[in-house]
Amino acid sequence: METILIPAEQVKVAAEADVCVIGGSCTGVFAAVRAARLGARVILVEKQNRLGGTASCGLVSMWHSVFDATGTRQVIGGLTFEMMERLERCGGIGNFRTPAEFNIRLNSELLTLELDALVEEHPNIRLFLQTSFSRAVMRAPGEVEAVIAENNAGRFAIRAGAFIDASGDGVLCRAAGCAMRRPERFQPPTSCARFEGWKTLGDFNLTAMVEKFRDKYPELPCGYWWGMEVPNSSCYMLAGTRVLHYDPEEADATTRAELDSRRQLRAILEMIRNECRPNRVSLQALPSAVGIREGLHIESRARLKGEEMLAGTAFPDAIGNGTYPVDIHSDGDDSISFRRLNGEAVTYRGGKPVCRSRWLPEGEVLPFYRFTLGSLMPEGMRNLIAAGRMLDADRDAFGAVRVMVNLNQCGEAAGVAATQALEHGADFTKTDCRRIRELLASGGSIML
Ligand SMILES: Cc1cc2nc3c(=O)[nH]c(=O)nc-3n(C[C@H](O)[C@H](O)[C@H](O)COP(=O)(O)OP(=O)(O)OC[C@H]3O[C@@H](n4cnc5c(N)ncnc54)[C@H](O)[C@@H]3O)c2cc1C
C-alpha cells in the first residue's frame, strides 16, 4: 500500500481537563456527566452539531425496558432512567413505567434538547460541538497525552489525564494504537427516515410491497423493516433500509452506506407515491448520519462472551444489566435472528419466521444478563477506556449488548472509572471494580 508522511506540526493546546470524552451520543454524555458529578473537569467532543449520536443524528428513537424479563424488578437505573423521566416531563417518551412495554419510543429532537440541558447543568463539562477528533498524541506506548481536534476555528490539542473513547467507531482507540478486531461479519448499516402522513397508507406492509414491486423498483431494500410513531409528533419513523457487505475499513464504506441507503429510501418513496394511491405521505427528515450497527471492536483485557453472559454470570466487574435479546441482522440478506430472554430462538426471512426453537430448556427464562468493565478496557492502554459499540464482545454478546440502554450504562461506568483512574495516576488498570460498582450504585445505577 502506498503511504504518505504527515509532517510534524506545532498546535496550540486549546483546552485541558481531567477527563476528555470523544463522542457525544448518550454513551459519551452519560460518561461525561458521571465523571463531572464526581468532581472531574470534563471536555466532551462531538463532531455533529448535536448530542445523541445514533438516537438523534441517526433518528433511531427506540430504547428498551428498564425491567427484567419477568417484569418483576427494575434492572436499569442511572442516567437512562433520569433521561426517561426528563423526557416524560416534556412528552418526549412513550410508556416506560410498565414492565409489559418492552419497546420505549422516544422523540429524537426532544432528546437532543434534554441532553443539551443535562450537559449545561454541569458547569465542569466543557462541550465542543461540530468538532472532530483526528489524532492522538502519545506520551508513551499505551499512554495518551492529548488529542488533536479540528473545527472551524482550526486544529488544536486537548490535554487530559484520562480519555474515554465514546465514538462508536473507536477512533481514539485506533489512533492510540489499540489492537482492533474485525468481527466475522459486520451487522449492516441502516438509514432511518421520518415521514408525515404515514397513517394514510392504512395497513401498509413494506415486506409484502417489496416482494411485489421488486422488479419495477430495483433499488428497493431487502425487505426487513420496523417503524414507530414518534411521541409528541405527527411523524412515523421507518427503519427500512439495509446496506449489505459493509466494511468499515474501506475508506469510502460509510459514504457508500449513506448513498445506498438513501437510494433505497428514494425507491420506497417512489413505490409509495405510485402504488399506494391515494396517500399523503411526505418525507419529513433524513438522518444526518447513517446508522452504523457494527464496526471494529477493541481487543480488551476480557472479551465479553455470549455463552457466559447468557448463562446469567455474576461477573465481579459487572457494570450494567440488560434484557435486550441477541439480535443479529444478516449482512447478506434480509434475515434477522433473535434469541429472547424467554428462551425462544427465532429466525425471520422476508418478515416471516422460518425457524423456531428454544435456546433455554422449556419453561426457563433468563431474567437479565450483566456486562463488564473488562470488555471496555483496551489491552495495553493505561489512561484510555472505550464505551459504546466498539466494546469487545463476541457475536452473540454483541448482538444483545449493542442497544442504547446497555451502552448508556457502559458510558456511565467509563465516566466513573475515569475518576478512579485519576486517583491512581490516571491508570485504569489500577482501578478497583468493587469501588467503581459502589460509586455507580450511589449515583443511581442498579448493580446486581
Ligand atoms: C438502524 C439502527 C437501528 C437500531 N435500533 C436500535 C433500537 O431500536 N434501540 C436501541 O437501543 N439500539 C438500536 N440500535 C443500536 C444502537 O443505536 C447503537 O448500537 C448505539 O446507538 C451505538 O451507540 P454508541 O454510543 O456506541 O455510538 P454512536 O451512537 O454512533 O455515537 C458515537 C458518537 O461519536 C461521534 N463521533 C464519531 N467520531 C467522532 C470524531 N472523530 N470526533 C468527534 N465525535 C465523533 C458521533 O458523531 C456520535 O455522536 C440500532 C442501530 C441502528 C444502526
The ligand as a Tripos MOL2 file, in Angstrom:
@<TRIPOS>MOLECULE
LIG
   53    58     1     0     0
SMALL
NO_CHARGES

@<TRIPOS>ATOM
      1 C1        -30.7710    1.4230   12.1590 C.3       1 LIG1
      2 C2        -30.4290    1.0370   13.5440 C.ar      1 LIG1
      3 C3        -31.4500    0.6810   14.3840 C.ar      1 LIG1
      4 C4        -31.1710    0.3940   15.7000 C.ar      1 LIG1
      5 N1        -32.2060    0.1490   16.5260 N.ar      1 LIG1
      6 C5        -31.9930    0.2360   17.8400 C.ar      1 LIG1
      7 C6        -33.0680    0.3400   18.7350 C.ar      1 LIG1
      8 O1        -34.2330    0.2920   18.3380 O.2       1 LIG1
      9 N2        -32.7960    0.5080   20.0440 N.ar      1 LIG1
     10 C7        -31.5130    0.5630   20.5130 C.ar      1 LIG1
     11 O2        -31.3280    0.7670   21.7040 O.2       1 LIG1
     12 N3        -30.4760    0.4110   19.6950 N.ar      1 LIG1
     13 C8        -30.6750    0.2910   18.3710 C.ar      1 LIG1
     14 N4        -29.6220    0.2280   17.5210 N.ar      1 LIG1
     15 C9        -28.2580    0.1330   18.0490 C.3       1 LIG1
     16 C10       -27.8010    1.4180   18.6940 C.3       1 LIG1
     17 O3        -28.4730    2.5030   18.1300 O.3       1 LIG1
     18 C11       -26.2980    1.6370   18.5730 C.3       1 LIG1
     19 O4        -25.5920    0.4480   18.8250 O.3       1 LIG1
     20 C12       -25.8570    2.6720   19.5960 C.3       1 LIG1
     21 O5        -26.6020    3.8460   19.4400 O.3       1 LIG1
     22 C13       -24.3930    2.9500   19.4590 C.3       1 LIG1
     23 O6        -24.0560    3.9100   20.4130 O.3       1 LIG1
     24 P1        -22.5880    4.4760   20.5350 P.3       1 LIG1
     25 O7        -22.6230    5.4970   21.5950 O.co2     1 LIG1
     26 O8        -21.6010    3.3780   20.6390 O.co2     1 LIG1
     27 O9        -22.2880    5.1270   19.1120 O.3       1 LIG1
     28 P2        -22.9970    6.2990   18.3210 P.3       1 LIG1
     29 O10       -24.4170    6.4330   18.6570 O.co2     1 LIG1
     30 O11       -22.5960    6.0550   16.9030 O.co2     1 LIG1
     31 O12       -22.2860    7.5980   18.8730 O.3       1 LIG1
     32 C14       -20.9510    7.9300   18.5780 C.3       1 LIG1
     33 C15       -20.8260    9.4310   18.6480 C.3       1 LIG1
     34 O13       -19.4520    9.7660   18.4430 O.3       1 LIG1
     35 C16       -19.3730   10.8180   17.4950 C.3       1 LIG1
     36 N5        -18.0850   10.7250   16.8120 N.ar      1 LIG1
     37 C17       -17.6620    9.7380   15.9860 C.ar      1 LIG1
     38 N6        -16.4410   10.0180   15.5170 N.ar      1 LIG1
     39 C18       -16.0790   11.2100   16.0610 C.ar      1 LIG1
     40 C19       -14.9300   12.0350   15.9390 C.ar      1 LIG1
     41 N7        -13.9140   11.7070   15.1420 N.pl3     1 LIG1
     42 N8        -14.8800   13.1810   16.6420 N.ar      1 LIG1
     43 C20       -15.9260   13.5440   17.4430 C.ar      1 LIG1
     44 N9        -17.0490   12.8070   17.5800 N.ar      1 LIG1
     45 C21       -17.1160   11.6570   16.8980 C.ar      1 LIG1
     46 C22       -20.5550   10.5660   16.5680 C.3       1 LIG1
     47 O14       -20.9050   11.7230   15.8450 O.3       1 LIG1
     48 C23       -21.6330   10.1180   17.5540 C.3       1 LIG1
     49 O15       -22.3370   11.1880   18.0950 O.3       1 LIG1
     50 C24       -29.8400    0.4380   16.1760 C.ar      1 LIG1
     51 C25       -28.7960    0.7490   15.3100 C.ar      1 LIG1
     52 C26       -29.0800    1.0500   14.0050 C.ar      1 LIG1
     53 C27       -27.9580    1.4470   13.1000 C.3       1 LIG1
@<TRIPOS>BOND
     1     1     2 1
     2     2     3 ar
     3     2    52 ar
     4     3     4 ar
     5     4     5 ar
     6     4    50 ar
     7     5     6 ar
     8     6     7 ar
     9     6    13 1
    10     7     8 2
    11     7     9 ar
    12     9    10 ar
    13    10    11 2
    14    10    12 ar
    15    12    13 ar
    16    13    14 ar
    17    14    15 1
    18    14    50 ar
    19    15    16 1
    20    16    17 1
    21    16    18 1
    22    18    19 1
    23    18    20 1
    24    20    21 1
    25    20    22 1
    26    22    23 1
    27    23    24 1
    28    24    25 2
    29    24    26 1
    30    24    27 1
    31    27    28 1
    32    28    29 2
    33    28    30 1
    34    28    31 1
    35    31    32 1
    36    32    33 1
    37    33    34 1
    38    33    48 1
    39    34    35 1
    40    35    36 1
    41    35    46 1
    42    36    37 ar
    43    36    45 ar
    44    37    38 ar
    45    38    39 ar
    46    39    40 ar
    47    39    45 ar
    48    40    41 1
    49    40    42 ar
    50    42    43 ar
    51    43    44 ar
    52    44    45 ar
    53    46    47 1
    54    46    48 1
    55    48    49 1
    56    50    51 ar
    57    51    52 ar
    58    52    53 1
@<TRIPOS>SUBSTRUCTURE
     1 LIG1         1 GROUP 0 **** ****
